[in-house]
Amino acid sequence: MFSMEMKVRSLSVILGMATLASVLASTPAVAQSDFPLRPIKIIVGFAPGGPTDVQARLLASKLSPILNQAVVIENKPGASTTIALAEVARATPDGYTLSFGGSGAFATTPVTMASIPYNPKTAFEPIAITGEEQIAFAVNPSLPAKTLAEFVALAKQNPGKYSFGSSGQGNITHLTGELLKLRAGDLKIEHIAYKGAAPALNDVLAGHVQMMVGGLGSVYPMHQSGKLRVLAITSKDRVSYAKDIPTAGEAGVKDLIAGSTFVLLAPAKTPKNVIQKLNQAVNEALKEASYQQDMRAAYVEPILGSTPASTQQLLDTELALWKNLVEKSNLKF
């Protein structure tokens, strides 16, 4: 027979297990309704003041009142954003440490670096897309090419004579130039890598390099003043703040779609309800006219209504695009 003491112990164990089961059953609902309970940190792989940092701080300022918590930016520049992404990949997957950056940097590093400290396909949970920064092809006005098709024809007539500058070896602007060469029929134009967009821009303005491949924001003001001629952008559609600039498809080179789309990511295994709440907050912020205006002032086209699934699809598409380009063009880094 059980003693009174053993009965009491057994009853205590049963009650304890029932209480634990009740807590576990209610945890998802609590997490969904209460998140976030403390400040959220967004890690950016670039130094303060750059285009990506500006967009991150704009987003943070809009998310904070929606989520009722402080949203702070932490800059971790270096190694083509892999330092920042690696920190997010190994962070606790609870929604309080996120990554913000361009999909271009995210998708090009796996094919341009010998090794990276995370698996881009499995280390992150996509949350949302905020906007797209267009890549542009700009030439010195002295060049006898008024359209991208005319530049392609000129380059084919003079193989090896022309060159294009970019802001660095293996980055999104360099690879977009290589994509132009491939899509236009194996153009023979040389790539010249600079340490940033500014020196590349200076050499195009001086006529030392015929074409620059860079962010639309860095060349469009020069286009408006007549110092440069922007031939095309690589987006699917024209953008509202530069309606005079055709897409590459309109300008005679088909299937030339590339760019850097700003995305918000969380570590893998972050709870789905937390991901969904963050996605809803981003899309709510993007509905604000003032936010859209601020983005366009920085030459970023807002993208509304993204989902975690559409964000994942974008990243998968870009990873495949740049891997295929590097293999087909036999590029070495």
C-alpha positions in Angstrom: 0.0 0.0 0.0 1.1 3.5 -0.7 2.0 5.6 2.3 0.3 9.0 2.8 3.7 10.7 2.0 4.0 8.8 -1.4 0.5 9.7 -2.3 1.2 13.4 -1.7 4.4 13.2 -3.8 2.6 11.5 -6.6 -0.2 14.1 -6.6 2.4 16.9 -6.6 4.1 15.4 -9.7 0.8 15.0 -11.5 -0.2 18.6 -10.7 3.2 19.9 -11.8 3.1 18.1 -15.1 -0.4 19.4 -15.7 0.7 23.0 -15.0 3.7 22.6 -17.3 1.5 21.2 -20.1 -0.8 24.2 -19.6 2.1 26.7 -19.9 3.5 25.0 -23.0 0.1 24.9 -24.7 -0.4 28.6 -24.1 3.2 29.8 -25.0 2.6 30.4 -28.8 -0.5 32.6 -28.1 1.4 34.6 -25.4 4.4 35.0 -27.7 2.2 36.2 -30.5 0.3 38.7 -28.5 3.2 40.0 -26.3 6.1 40.2 -28.8 8.1 42.4 -28.6 8.7 42.8 -24.9 12.1 44.6 -25.2 14.0 46.6 -27.8 14.8 45.1 -31.2 18.3 45.3 -32.7 18.8 45.5 -36.5 22.3 44.8 -37.7 23.6 46.5 -40.8 26.7 45.4 -42.7 27.8 48.9 -43.7 29.1 51.9 -41.9 26.8 54.7 -40.7 25.7 57.2 -43.3 25.7 55.0 -46.4 22.6 54.2 -48.4 21.8 50.9 -46.6 22.3 52.5 -43.2 20.0 55.4 -44.2 17.3 53.0 -45.2 17.7 50.9 -42.1 17.3 54.0 -39.9 14.2 55.1 -41.8 12.7 51.7 -41.3 13.6 51.6 -37.6 12.0 55.0 -37.0 8.7 53.7 -38.5 8.7 50.3 -36.8 9.3 51.6 -33.3 5.8 53.3 -32.8 4.1 50.4 -34.5 5.7 47.8 -32.3 5.7 49.9 -29.2 9.4 49.2 -28.6 12.7 50.9 -29.4 14.2 49.6 -32.7 18.0 50.3 -32.7 20.5 50.0 -35.5 23.9 48.4 -34.9 26.5 48.8 -37.7 28.9 45.9 -38.3 30.7 46.7 -41.6 33.3 44.6 -43.3 33.9 41.4 -45.4 31.1 42.2 -47.9 28.5 42.2 -45.2 29.3 38.7 -44.1 30.4 39.8 -40.6 26.9 41.3 -39.9 25.1 38.4 -41.5 27.1 35.8 -39.5 26.2 37.6 -36.3 22.5 37.4 -37.1 22.8 33.8 -38.2 24.1 32.7 -34.8 21.8 35.0 -32.8 19.0 33.6 -30.6 16.0 33.1 -33.0 13.5 35.1 -31.0 12.9 38.1 -33.2 15.1 40.5 -31.2 18.1 40.4 -33.5 17.5 41.0 -37.2 19.4 41.8 -40.4 18.7 44.6 -42.9 20.6 44.9 -46.2 20.5 44.7 -49.9 19.7 41.4 -51.6 22.5 42.1 -54.0 25.2 41.8 -51.3 23.4 38.8 -49.7 23.2 36.9 -53.0 26.6 37.8 -54.6 28.9 37.0 -51.6 28.3 33.2 -51.9 29.6 33.2 -55.5 32.4 35.8 -55.1 34.0 34.8 -51.8 35.9 31.5 -51.2 33.9 30.8 -48.0 31.3 32.4 -45.8 30.5 31.6 -42.2 26.8 30.7 -42.8 24.6 28.9 -45.4 22.6 31.7 -47.1 19.8 29.2 -48.0 19.2 27.8 -44.5 20.6 30.4 -41.9 17.8 33.0 -42.2 14.1 33.4 -42.1 12.9 36.1 -44.5 10.5 38.7 -43.1 9.8 41.4 -45.7 11.0 43.5 -48.6 11.0 47.3 -48.1 12.2 48.8 -51.4 14.5 48.5 -54.5 17.6 50.5 -55.4 18.0 50.6 -59.2 21.3 49.9 -61.0 22.0 52.3 -63.9 24.3 52.4 -66.9 25.7 55.8 -67.4 28.2 57.1 -70.0 30.1 60.2 -70.7 28.0 62.5 -73.0 30.9 62.7 -75.5 30.3 59.0 -76.3 28.2 58.7 -79.5 25.6 56.5 -77.9 22.2 57.9 -77.0 20.7 54.5 -76.0 21.8 51.3 -74.4 21.3 49.6 -77.8 23.6 52.1 -79.5 26.3 51.5 -76.9 26.0 47.8 -77.4 26.4 48.3 -81.2 29.3 50.6 -80.7 31.1 48.1 -78.4 30.5 45.3 -80.9 32.0 47.4 -83.7 35.1 48.1 -81.5 35.7 45.0 -79.4 38.1 45.6 -76.5 38.1 49.4 -77.0 35.6 50.3 -74.2 35.5 49.7 -70.5 33.1 50.1 -67.6 33.8 51.1 -64.0 32.2 49.8 -60.9 32.5 50.4 -57.2 34.4 47.2 -56.5 35.4 43.7 -57.6 32.7 41.1 -57.2 29.9 43.4 -55.9 26.5 44.0 -57.4 27.5 46.8 -59.7 30.4 44.8 -61.2 28.2 41.7 -61.7 25.5 43.8 -63.3 28.0 45.0 -65.8 29.0 41.4 -66.5 25.3 40.5 -66.9 25.1 43.2 -69.5 28.0 41.7 -71.4 26.3 38.3 -71.3 22.8 39.4 -72.2 23.9 41.6 -75.0 25.8 38.8 -76.7 29.2 38.4 -75.1 30.4 42.1 -75.3 34.1 42.6 -75.2 34.4 45.5 -72.7 36.8 45.6 -69.8 35.8 45.9 -66.2 37.7 48.4 -64.0 37.2 48.0 -60.3 37.4 51.1 -58.1 37.4 51.5 -54.3 33.9 53.0 -54.2 31.4 54.7 -56.5 33.0 58.2 -56.2 36.3 57.4 -58.0 34.5 55.4 -60.7 32.2 58.4 -61.3 35.1 60.8 -61.5 36.9 58.8 -64.2 33.7 58.5 -66.2 33.2 62.3 -65.9 36.8 62.8 -67.0 36.4 60.4 -70.0 39.0 57.9 -68.8 36.3 55.2 -68.6 33.4 55.1 -71.1 30.6 53.7 -68.9 29.8 53.4 -65.2 27.5 50.8 -63.7 26.3 52.1 -60.4 23.3 52.9 -58.2 20.8 55.3 -59.9 21.1 57.7 -57.0 24.8 58.2 -57.6 24.5 59.1 -61.3 21.0 60.5 -61.9 21.8 64.0 -60.5 24.7 64.2 -63.0 22.3 63.1 -65.8 19.9 65.9 -64.9 22.7 68.4 -65.1 24.0 67.0 -68.4 27.3 65.9 -67.1 26.4 62.2 -67.6 24.0 60.3 -69.8 22.0 57.5 -68.1 21.1 55.0 -70.8 19.0 52.6 -68.8 18.2 51.0 -65.5 18.0 47.3 -64.7 14.5 47.1 -63.0 11.4 45.6 -64.5 9.6 48.9 -64.7 10.5 52.6 -64.8 10.6 54.4 -61.5 8.5 57.4 -60.4 11.4 59.6 -59.6 13.2 59.1 -62.9 10.5 58.5 -65.5 12.7 59.7 -68.3 15.1 56.7 -67.9 14.0 53.5 -69.8 14.5 50.0 -68.5 17.2 47.9 -70.1 14.4 45.9 -71.8 12.9 49.0 -73.3 16.4 50.1 -74.3 17.2 47.0 -76.4 18.7 44.4 -74.0 16.2 41.8 -72.9 16.3 39.9 -69.6 18.6 42.4 -68.0 16.9 42.6 -64.6 19.1 43.1 -61.5 19.3 45.4 -58.5 19.6 45.6 -54.8 16.4 45.0 -53.0 16.3 45.9 -49.3 15.2 43.0 -47.2 14.7 42.3 -43.4 15.8 38.9 -42.2 15.7 37.0 -38.9 17.8 34.0 -37.8 16.5 30.5 -38.9 13.9 28.9 -36.6 12.5 32.2 -35.4 8.8 31.5 -34.5 6.4 31.9 -37.4 4.1 34.1 -35.4 7.0 36.5 -34.6 7.9 36.6 -38.3 4.3 37.3 -39.2 4.0 40.2 -36.7 7.2 41.8 -38.0 6.0 41.4 -41.6 2.7 43.1 -40.7 4.6 45.9 -39.0 6.8 46.5 -42.1 3.9 46.6 -44.4 2.0 48.9 -42.2 4.9 51.3 -42.1 5.3 51.2 -45.9 1.7 52.5 -46.3 2.7 55.8 -44.9 3.1 58.5 -47.6 5.8 60.2 -45.7 7.9 57.0 -45.5 7.5 56.4 -49.2 8.5 60.0 -49.9 11.7 59.7 -47.8 12.6 56.5 -49.6 12.2 58.0 -53.0 14.2 61.0 -52.0 17.1 58.6 -51.4 16.4 56.9 -54.8 14.8 53.8 -53.4 11.4 52.7 -54.8 9.1 51.3 -52.1 7.8 47.8 -52.5 4.4 47.3 -50.7 2.7 44.1 -49.6 5.6 41.6 -49.5 5.3 38.4 -47.6 7.9 36.1 -46.0 7.3 33.7 -49.0 7.8 36.4 -51.7 10.9 37.6 -49.9 12.3 34.0 -49.9 11.4 33.7 -53.6 13.4 36.9 -54.3 16.4 35.7 -52.5 16.3 32.3 -54.2 16.0 33.9 -57.6 19.0 36.2 -57.0 21.2 33.5 -55.6 20.5 31.4 -58.8 21.0 34.4 -61.1 24.5 35.4 -59.9 25.6 31.7 -59.5 24.6 31.1 -63.1 26.3 34.3 -64.3 29.6 33.5 -62.6 29.6 30.0 -64.1 28.6 31.0 -67.6 31.0 34.0 -67.7 33.8 32.0 -66.0 34.5 34.9 -63.7 37.3 34.5 -61.2 37.7 36.5 -57.9 
